[in-house]
Amino acid sequence: MAIELRTPLSVETLRGLHAGDQVLLSGTVYTARDAAHKRMAEAAARGEALPFDIAGQTIYYAGPTPTPPGRPIGAIGPTTSTRMDAYTPLLLRLGLRAMIGKGLRNPKVIDAIKESTAVYFAAIGGAAALMAKCVTACEVIAYEDLGPESIKRLTIEKLPLVVAVDARGNDYYKEGPAAYLNFLSQQP
Amino acid sequence: MREIHASAITEAVAELCISTNKHLNKDVYQALGSAMEREPHESAKETLRLLMENAQVARQESMAICQDTGMAVVFLEIGQDVHITGGSIDEAVNLGVRRGYDEGFLRKSVVGDPLSRKNTGDNTPAVIHTEVVPGEQVKVIVAPKGFGSENMSRVAMLNPSDGVDGVKGFVLDTVRLAGSNPCPPMVLGIGIGGTFEKVTLLAKKALLLPLNVGNTDPYYRQLEGELLNAVNETGIGPQGFGGQTTCLGLHILTYPTHIAGLPVAVNVSCHVTRHGEKIL
């Protein structure tokens, strides 16, 4: 039932996804959260290149626990995406293709998602040990001084995701509860 | 007069930082299980099952349940007849946090200044609440607090005329505004009464209470039940994608208050609600 996808995600692939679809994502994603987004926005404002080529890429809003010995990564669930809303339209204009996080996005981000034909996926908040099992490799590629907030390139294998906002701007955070309440109202 | 060395506090804090972050409390785990059984919405049921599986994996593989291993909130209940030797109590607590977060491979999530925001690198300082109580024990409670949920917490100074309906309305508004952000299913700590700072402390302490035990006061036990039903009727559900299980449990703590006031606070926590204690 879950759709298996591999990065880099093409615009046609993203057009085919609908809010509420379950996805298993494999390939490469880049972690970045509050501090890294601020630095990237500042770099862009100065006309500098971002620390990685963002075109067509997927960002995972995550700051993992330190890596225990013998493992590729520590616990790594999603962080609340709305804190990155201020920076997201810019990154989408620069070519960002998909984001993984959790929680609502603001209307400007949803508009930007529609304009760029991007998708916002949700990972399960608080299932950080399970998420860690989906990561097979991790490399810090920028902002190492930020510790847990550094930009890391992750190789992931079948990370379970839900399409939270599809490329048409349909928002499963609105549709999901509405569908449930509707289902309830139809119970005897 | 009983002497306790500060190093015992350090050791207890370090141990509890690790255990609370890797072993989900039994009452929370059981609440997830009961919720899963009652949940009529299939996708919500599956999410709850995955959350339980996550807790098992975390325990078995000694991993943090959630990557937000929190800012350390530490409660110390110090017996009046105890003399603590070997240095500053606060320093002993912070040393315990530093050690626990280092040895447990827990995340360093604290910035030294709220505006300049440089990470302190060791998850200190903790937020420490100290009370002096009768007796000659020291009780150490460590309750790491993640900020996805903390950020959704709110406090209001209601009018006494707003009454219990005003309180219910405030709790429900808080839940609706929080929505998916605090990783539902949530756990709620509610404070009513006191002063501006007291009511928020009541709400935080209410998060330490076991989920399967209701308020000792019948009036508040009933109010807890009504609020829990009302929150679950929002349909927000696990992860905010719809379902019956928006809240695993909630507790109310109260304190006398001023004739002109009705302070109320809602401290939102997620399904990874963590607290553990040791008595020295």
Chai-1 contact restraints between the chains, C-beta under 6 A:
chainA,res_idxA,chainB,res_idxB,connection_type,confidence,min_distance_angstrom,max_distance_angstrom,comment,restraint_id
A,P64,B,Q67,contact,1.0,0.0,6.0,A-B,restraint_1
A,T65,B,A64,contact,1.0,0.0,6.0,A-B,restraint_2
A,T65,B,Q67,contact,1.0,0.0,6.0,A-B,restraint_3
A,T65,B,F105,contact,1.0,0.0,6.0,A-B,restraint_4
A,T65,B,L106,contact,1.0,0.0,6.0,A-B,restraint_5
A,T65,B,R107,contact,1.0,0.0,6.0,A-B,restraint_6
A,P66,B,F105,contact,1.0,0.0,6.0,A-B,restraint_7
A,P68,B,F105,contact,1.0,0.0,6.0,A-B,restraint_8
A,G74,B,F105,contact,1.0,0.0,6.0,A-B,restraint_9
A,A75,B,M63,contact,1.0,0.0,6.0,A-B,restraint_10
A,A75,B,A64,contact,1.0,0.0,6.0,A-B,restraint_11
A,A75,B,Q67,contact,1.0,0.0,6.0,A-B,restraint_12
A,I76,B,Q67,contact,1.0,0.0,6.0,A-B,restraint_13
A,G77,B,C66,contact,1.0,0.0,6.0,A-B,restraint_14
A,G77,B,Q67,contact,1.0,0.0,6.0,A-B,restraint_15
A,T80,B,G148,contact,1.0,0.0,6.0,A-B,restraint_16
A,T80,B,N181,contact,1.0,0.0,6.0,A-B,restraint_17
A,G103,B,S180,contact,1.0,0.0,6.0,A-B,restraint_18
A,G103,B,N181,contact,1.0,0.0,6.0,A-B,restraint_19
A,L104,B,S180,contact,1.0,0.0,6.0,A-B,restraint_20
A,I124,B,L50,contact,1.0,0.0,6.0,A-B,restraint_21
A,G125,B,C183,contact,1.0,0.0,6.0,A-B,restraint_22
A,G126,B,C66,contact,1.0,0.0,6.0,A-B,restraint_23
A,G126,B,C183,contact,1.0,0.0,6.0,A-B,restraint_24
A,G126,B,C270,contact,1.0,0.0,6.0,A-B,restraint_25
A,G126,B,H271,contact,1.0,0.0,6.0,A-B,restraint_26
A,G126,B,V272,contact,1.0,0.0,6.0,A-B,restraint_27
A,A127,B,L50,contact,1.0,0.0,6.0,A-B,restraint_28
A,A127,B,N54,contact,1.0,0.0,6.0,A-B,restraint_29
A,A128,B,C66,contact,1.0,0.0,6.0,A-B,restraint_30
A,A128,B,Q67,contact,1.0,0.0,6.0,A-B,restraint_31
A,A129,B,N54,contact,1.0,0.0,6.0,A-B,restraint_32
A,A129,B,V57,contact,1.0,0.0,6.0,A-B,restraint_33
A,A129,B,A58,contact,1.0,0.0,6.0,A-B,restraint_34
A,A129,B,M63,contact,1.0,0.0,6.0,A-B,restraint_35
A,L130,B,N54,contact,1.0,0.0,6.0,A-B,restraint_36
A,L130,B,V57,contact,1.0,0.0,6.0,A-B,restraint_37
A,G147,B,K108,contact,1.0,0.0,6.0,A-B,restraint_38
A,G147,B,N119,contact,1.0,0.0,6.0,A-B,restraint_39
A,P148,B,R107,contact,1.0,0.0,6.0,A-B,restraint_40
A,Y172,B,F241,contact,1.0,0.0,6.0,A-B,restraint_41
A,Y173,B,S180,contact,1.0,0.0,6.0,A-B,restraint_42
A,Y173,B,G240,contact,1.0,0.0,6.0,A-B,restraint_43
A,G176,B,F241,contact,1.0,0.0,6.0,A-B,restraint_44
A,G176,B,G242,contact,1.0,0.0,6.0,A-B,restraint_45
A,P177,B,G235,contact,1.0,0.0,6.0,A-B,restraint_46
A,P177,B,I236,contact,1.0,0.0,6.0,A-B,restraint_47
A,P177,B,G242,contact,1.0,0.0,6.0,A-B,restraint_48
A,A179,B,G242,contact,1.0,0.0,6.0,A-B,restraint_49
A,Y180,B,H41,contact,1.0,0.0,6.0,A-B,restraint_50
A,Y180,B,G235,contact,1.0,0.0,6.0,A-B,restraint_51
A,Y180,B,G242,contact,1.0,0.0,6.0,A-B,restraint_52
A,Y180,B,G243,contact,1.0,0.0,6.0,A-B,restraint_53
A,L181,B,G235,contact,1.0,0.0,6.0,A-B,restraint_54
